[in-house]
Amino acid sequence: MLVGAGKYKDVDEPAPAFDAPTTHGRKTLEDYRGKWLVLFSHPADFTPVCTTEFIAFAKRHAD
């Protein structure tokens, strides 16, 4: 869940505006207008599920 979003979003709902620090500088939702974007959240680092999901996302990056 995005911090401050208030609830989980469904696939067909627009994402709320955000401004977040990343390893590539600050990013906003507006930076991705007109592009596909996956907003991914995980419950904890180094859990089996998040590890496999991160690997799957990396393999599909070119798509």
Backbone as CSV, one residue per row, in Angstrom:
resi,resn,N_x,N_y,N_z,CA_x,CA_y,CA_z,C_x,C_y,C_z
1,MET,0.846,-1.175,0.000,0.000,0.000,0.000,0.888,1.233,0.000
2,LEU,0.556,2.196,-0.788,1.300,3.449,-0.795,1.026,4.192,0.502
3,VAL,2.065,4.703,1.099,1.903,5.422,2.355,0.962,6.595,2.142
4,GLY,-0.027,6.686,2.976,-0.978,7.780,2.882,-2.086,7.557,1.872
5,ALA,-2.069,6.428,1.166,-3.087,6.180,0.150,-4.438,5.868,0.773
6,GLY,-4.449,5.304,1.986,-5.705,5.053,2.664,-6.280,3.674,2.434
7,LYS,-6.005,3.043,1.308,-6.491,1.690,1.039,-5.686,1.105,-0.105
8,TYR,-5.821,-0.199,-0.259,-5.169,-0.845,-1.391,-5.888,-0.469,-2.674
9,LYS,-5.146,-0.393,-3.759,-5.738,-0.067,-5.053,-5.957,-1.343,-5.849
10,ASP,-7.057,-1.398,-6.599,-7.307,-2.502,-7.511,-6.584,-2.233,-8.821
11,VAL,-6.429,-3.273,-9.624,-5.713,-3.157,-10.897,-6.341,-2.093,-11.792
12,ASP,-7.654,-1.981,-11.790,-8.310,-1.045,-12.703,-8.478,0.363,-12.125
13,GLU,-7.925,0.625,-10.957,-8.013,1.955,-10.355,-6.742,2.751,-10.619
14,PRO,-6.864,4.056,-10.831,-5.651,4.861,-11.012,-4.841,4.921,-9.720
15,ALA,-3.550,4.964,-9.869,-2.663,5.083,-8.708,-2.713,6.511,-8.182
16,PRO,-2.561,6.687,-6.879,-2.512,8.051,-6.341,-1.183,8.712,-6.700
17,ALA,-1.194,10.017,-6.785,0.053,10.747,-7.049,1.043,10.456,-5.926
18,PHE,2.317,10.372,-6.282,3.337,10.158,-5.259,4.631,10.842,-5.652
19,ASP,5.469,11.068,-4.675,6.814,11.605,-4.836,7.668,10.788,-3.881
20,ALA,8.612,10.004,-4.419,9.365,9.078,-3.575,10.852,9.102,-3.888
21,PRO,11.688,8.970,-2.851,13.124,8.842,-3.093,13.425,7.441,-3.610
22,THR,14.304,7.331,-4.599,14.705,6.035,-5.140,16.222,6.025,-5.300
23,THR,16.755,4.898,-5.703,18.192,4.813,-5.978,18.559,5.565,-7.249
24,HIS,17.558,6.047,-7.987,17.775,6.827,-9.210,17.258,8.254,-9.048
25,GLY,17.243,8.758,-7.823,16.736,10.101,-7.558,15.258,10.071,-7.213
26,ARG,14.669,11.220,-7.043,13.244,11.291,-6.711,12.419,10.951,-7.938
27,LYS,11.334,10.233,-7.733,10.423,9.854,-8.811,9.004,10.205,-8.409
28,THR,8.213,10.574,-9.400,6.796,10.846,-9.185,5.989,10.004,-10.155
29,LEU,4.720,9.851,-9.872,3.852,9.124,-10.798,3.857,9.812,-12.161
30,GLU,3.894,11.120,-12.165,3.887,11.892,-13.416,5.074,11.542,-14.312
31,ASP,6.205,11.124,-13.733,7.377,10.727,-14.526,7.065,9.574,-15.476
32,TYR,6.020,8.828,-15.169,5.703,7.621,-15.939,4.456,7.775,-16.801
33,ARG,3.958,8.986,-16.944,2.755,9.200,-17.766,2.983,8.636,-19.168
34,GLY,2.016,7.854,-19.654,2.101,7.260,-20.984,2.951,6.001,-21.052
35,LYS,3.443,5.531,-19.909,4.280,4.328,-19.864,3.631,3.297,-18.948
36,TRP,3.998,2.039,-19.167,3.575,0.991,-18.247,4.385,1.128,-16.971
37,LEU,3.733,0.901,-15.839,4.399,1.015,-14.545,3.853,-0.046,-13.606
38,VAL,4.737,-0.751,-12.944,4.349,-1.712,-11.912,4.730,-1.113,-10.567
39,LEU,3.746,-0.929,-9.714,4.005,-0.483,-8.346,4.002,-1.734,-7.480
40,PHE,5.148,-2.074,-6.963,5.326,-3.329,-6.234,5.674,-3.048,-4.787
41,SER,4.986,-3.711,-3.895,5.257,-3.579,-2.470,5.444,-4.972,-1.893
42,HIS,6.273,-5.068,-0.883,6.489,-6.378,-0.266,6.475,-6.240,1.246
43,PRO,6.124,-7.331,1.968,5.974,-7.241,3.419,7.282,-7.158,4.196
44,ALA,8.349,-7.757,3.664,9.628,-7.764,4.383,10.745,-8.139,3.421
45,ASP,11.945,-7.677,3.691,13.100,-8.035,2.871,13.512,-9.481,3.122
46,PHE,14.078,-10.084,2.093,14.669,-11.420,2.173,13.667,-12.517,2.521
47,THR,12.421,-12.351,2.127,11.450,-13.431,2.260,11.386,-14.163,0.927
48,PRO,11.058,-15.461,0.924,11.056,-16.224,-0.332,10.149,-15.637,-1.409
49,VAL,8.979,-15.149,-1.025,8.053,-14.617,-2.025,8.620,-13.377,-2.687
50,CYS,9.113,-12.429,-1.927,9.601,-11.196,-2.556,10.836,-11.474,-3.404
51,THR,11.672,-12.416,-3.000,12.854,-12.751,-3.796,12.450,-13.276,-5.166
52,THR,11.506,-14.205,-5.218,11.086,-14.765,-6.508,10.360,-13.722,-7.346
53,GLU,9.584,-12.853,-6.717,8.884,-11.815,-7.474,9.861,-10.800,-8.053
54,PHE,10.861,-10.399,-7.283,11.863,-9.471,-7.810,12.600,-10.077,-8.997
55,ILE,12.945,-11.347,-8.921,13.629,-12.026,-10.034,12.721,-12.062,-11.253
56,ALA,11.445,-12.371,-11.057,10.499,-12.411,-12.178,10.361,-11.036,-12.826
57,PHE,10.289,-9.971,-12.023,10.219,-8.619,-12.584,11.476,-8.300,-13.389
58,ALA,12.632,-8.656,-12.869,13.896,-8.385,-13.565,13.943,-9.092,-14.911
59,LYS,13.446,-10.312,-14.969,13.449,-11.066,-16.230,12.521,-10.439,-17.263
60,ARG,11.487,-9.743,-16.816,10.515,-9.138,-17.738,10.818,-7.668,-18.026
61,HIS,11.910,-7.142,-17.517,12.216,-5.717,-17.640,12.148,-5.226,-19.084
62,ALA,12.673,-5.992,-20.014,12.689,-5.568,-21.424,11.287,-5.502,-22.026
63,ASP,10.349,-6.247,-21.457,8.979,-6.252,-21.984,8.319,-4.913,-21.748
